[in-house]
Structures are given as C-alpha cells and as structure tokens.
Amino acid sequence: MAFDQSRVTAFYETHPYPYRPPGTVGDDTLIGVPSDLRFINHYVFGGRRDFGKKMRLLIAGGGTGDAVVGLGRQAAALGCPAELVYIDLSTRSREIAEERCRKLGLGGIRFHTGRIQDVPELEPEAFDYIDFCGVINHVGDQQQVVDILSGCLAPGGGMGVMAYGQLGRTGVYHVQDMLRLAGAGQGDVGTARALLGALPETNWHRRNAIFAETSGEPDVEIADRYLNPADRAFTVAELRSVMNAAGLEIAAFVPPLLYDAAAEIADPALRERVAKLSWIDRCIFAELFHGDIAMHNFYVVKAGRRPDADRLLGEKAAIPIMTSIPAGQAPTIANGRYGFTMKCGPLARKLTLPGTENSASIIRAIDGVRSLQQIHRTLPGNMSWRQFQREFALVYRGLNGAGEMVLSMTPIPR
Ligand SMILES: C[S@@+](CC[C@H](N)C(=O)[O-])C[C@H]1O[C@@H](n2cnc3c(N)ncnc32)[C@H](O)[C@@H]1O
C-alpha cells in the first residue's frame, strides 16, 4: 500500500505509543537500550564522553516520552548541561511526554509537534546523540529520513536505533495482511483480537513464541502491531545498506552475543569459517541462525568513526558498569563456567559464560563507581595487574556480550 503520511499522523493521534496511562511518570525500568546513556557512552563515545560538556540530544519520534524522560533524568543526575529536543508527529503523544517531564521537574526541553524531515529547519544546530527508537519502521521513505538525521549529527556523534527485525516478526505481517483484506480499520482492535484468537496451530503468528500470546496486551499494543498504517521490518543487511548510504556505519548491535553465532556451532571447521567472516557478515549470519530477533537495537556513527570502548580495558581508571545486575551479586562458578540469563525482548536465553575462581570476586566488586584499579585492589592474594587484566577481560567478554556490562571513564547513574 502506498505510504500516506496523514494516515500515520492520525494513527498516532488515536494510539499514542507506548501505552503510558495517567500516573506513569518515569521509573528506572523504562530506561533501556538504545536510550540509556550508559550504553550510548560506550557504543557511541567509546566510554569517554565528557558529561561536563554541553550535549545536544534529539529524540526523533519520541512518542509518549520514555526516551526523553530517561535521558533527561540521566543527564540531570550527571549534572550534564544537556539540551534535549523532542519531536513527534502526534500532538497527543507530545502532550503525554511533556506532562511526564513536567511532573519530574525536567526543564529546558524543547518539544516540537512535527515531522523528523523538518528538523534541519527547526533545529539547525548539530546533535551529539539522536534517539531513533521504533520509528524507522513507520516513516515511509527510510532512506530520506536517515539521510536527514545523518546530516543533523555532530562529527563525533551517533544515533541509537531500534528497528523491527524481519525474521523475528514472522507472522505479524501475515496478521496485518489478513486484517487489511478483511477491511479492518485503524481502530478495529476487537477485529484484530478476534482474528488472533481464531488462528490455527499451523499459522506462523501462532508458531512465533514472541508474539503468540496476545491476550494480556493493551489495546494500544494490538493496534500498533496489527493495525498500523505504515510498518515495515528490516534485516541486518538492509539496515547496513540504509545506514551506509547515509554515510553512517553500524558501530554495534546490542546484545553483541546475539549477533555472533560462531560459539554455538559445534563443528570446528564450520565454526572457524563463521568466525572468520567480517563482523557485519557474522551479524547477518547470526540473524539467520537465531531467527528470533524481533527488534534490532544498534548504534551508528559517522562512517570511519567507529569507537572502540574495549580499549578502556587497558585503562586503570576505567569503570565497569553493570547495566541490570544489582551491585554485589555474583554467580557461582563451577567447572570454569557460570550460568547467565540474557534477556532479548520477551524471550530469555540461558547462556553459560566462561569464568575462573576469581570471576565471582571481580563481579562482586563492580559497583559502577570503582575503577579497574580499585577493583584489582579489592581482590585477595597478590594478583598482578597483568593477570587481573586477563581475568577481567574474560568476565567483560561474557557480560558485555550479554548486554550486561559497559565501560566508562565516569560513573553514570541510571
Ligand atoms: C512506535 S512509536 C515509538 C515511540 C518511541 N520512540 C518509543 O520507542 O517509545 C513511533 C513514533 O514515531 C512517530 N513518527 C512516525 N513517523 C514520524 C515522522 N516522520 N516524524 C516524526 N515522528 C514520527 C509516531 O508518531 C510515533 O509516536
């Protein structure tokens, strides 16, 4: 169906997204990838962002405000002189987002109702970070919009993106097509629920464990997923093409382990072939291998400026930050491995990560404030800095891979 901007605007006026009933203000659980400053600092700024400097943040397609609230709160907690700019097509969404910020006392945010395409005129000064979460799927001409956003980025800046994953959403578009054939309108949530309830076991939507259970979903979610007038999903290869054509480079997908299948292949010859692929080809392979990535969370920077936060592993002053494991908690290490659950959207994956007898003490000492040097000093015995670096790198590879750990030169509260 041809793209019609007025239908998208009308849809989000009626169905502000995500569903944030009155009383929802901002709590920690609503801060997530890509809009979490701890991840942004790691993947866009190589862990070295100076938060004492002015930082311009654009929330493009900000919806009901999770990202503007989360980024505003994190910047305020850091004492960062941040300038936040929010834009969305939907007046109703903007009102909800604005009210949430007002209740939290987050000031100095500029709110626009309008199209991302008009940002260069509305806000000519460049941005250090652009949040573009769950919006690329609904803009019609993705290339035009990404080109525009790329042009709004400061040279060392970057963008955090969430784009729907084509394979992981298998079945969702079948339901959308059936509803269109049946003449369902944008607000026909009852019809959508009736169809979802009637699907036979053989249907791809029913077979997709991520989406099969919909009875507990609020109406806004049902409308957004099945009755959306403009919705497309992407493969990793398509995202790479769109980003590269806009002069951007994908810096990382999060969690990184989900985009690397080599370790899961037992056959040594095949594992080696996969491991030798370029990084982006390994991501393309892993998407096909896993099949269930319904959301691609990733960071992009200007082409040729991909930062390497892993270099902080050599810095004594670098601070490891756990992104959701509470400080002081450590797993039990048995036979050189420990069990870990990686959350990917509604699904959870059980992983076993490598560790040594020192890993638990290292993990327990990480509190988001202590530096690598300070963590080293808490360890019993006379471990050398070199040995500590090896031990820490092992912990880091596993937990960063699972989306649980980032590195930073400054503490970043959530
Ligand atoms: C699925 S919602 C995502 C909201 C928010 N980013 C989040 O992740 O919670 C998509 C949002 O993009 C907005 N949108 C879509 N196309 C847009 C455009 N061209 N310019 C501005 N906003 C747009 C919609 O109005 C809607 O609020």
The ligand as a MOL file (V3000), in Angstrom:
LIG
                    3D

  0  0  0     0  0            999 V3000
M  V30 BEGIN CTAB
M  V30 COUNTS 27 29 0 0 0
M  V30 BEGIN ATOM
M  V30 1 C 6.2630 3.0120 17.6950 0
M  V30 2 S 6.2630 4.6890 18.1740 0 CHG=1
M  V30 3 C 7.8040 4.7780 19.0540 0
M  V30 4 C 7.8230 5.8430 20.1150 0
M  V30 5 C 9.1130 5.9810 20.9240 0
M  V30 6 N 10.2580 6.2990 20.0920 0
M  V30 7 C 9.3910 4.7480 21.7320 0
M  V30 8 O 10.1880 3.8940 21.2990 0
M  V30 9 O 8.8260 4.5910 22.8130 0 CHG=-1
M  V30 10 C 6.6080 5.5370 16.6880 0
M  V30 11 C 6.5350 7.0420 16.8460 0
M  V30 12 O 7.1300 7.6640 15.6980 0
M  V30 13 C 6.3700 8.7960 15.3560 0
M  V30 14 N 6.6500 9.0930 13.9320 0
M  V30 15 C 6.4810 8.2870 12.8660 0
M  V30 16 N 6.8920 8.9100 11.7350 0
M  V30 17 C 7.3520 10.1440 12.1040 0
M  V30 18 C 7.9050 11.2450 11.4150 0
M  V30 19 N 8.0920 11.2100 10.0970 0
M  V30 20 N 8.2530 12.3420 12.1100 0
M  V30 21 C 8.0600 12.3930 13.4710 0
M  V30 22 N 7.5340 11.3790 14.1740 0
M  V30 23 C 7.1900 10.2590 13.5140 0
M  V30 24 C 4.9510 8.3870 15.6350 0
M  V30 25 O 4.0800 9.4890 15.7830 0
M  V30 26 C 5.1290 7.5640 16.9180 0
M  V30 27 O 4.9510 8.3450 18.0720 0
M  V30 END ATOM
M  V30 BEGIN BOND
M  V30 1 1 1 2
M  V30 2 1 2 3
M  V30 3 1 2 10
M  V30 4 1 3 4
M  V30 5 1 4 5
M  V30 6 1 5 6
M  V30 7 1 5 7
M  V30 8 2 7 8
M  V30 9 1 7 9
M  V30 10 1 10 11
M  V30 11 1 11 12
M  V30 12 1 11 26
M  V30 13 1 12 13
M  V30 14 1 13 14
M  V30 15 1 13 24
M  V30 16 1 14 15
M  V30 17 1 14 23
M  V30 18 2 15 16
M  V30 19 1 16 17
M  V30 20 1 17 18
M  V30 21 2 17 23
M  V30 22 1 18 19
M  V30 23 2 18 20
M  V30 24 1 20 21
M  V30 25 2 21 22
M  V30 26 1 22 23
M  V30 27 1 24 25
M  V30 28 1 24 26
M  V30 29 1 26 27
M  V30 END BOND
M  V30 END CTAB
M  END
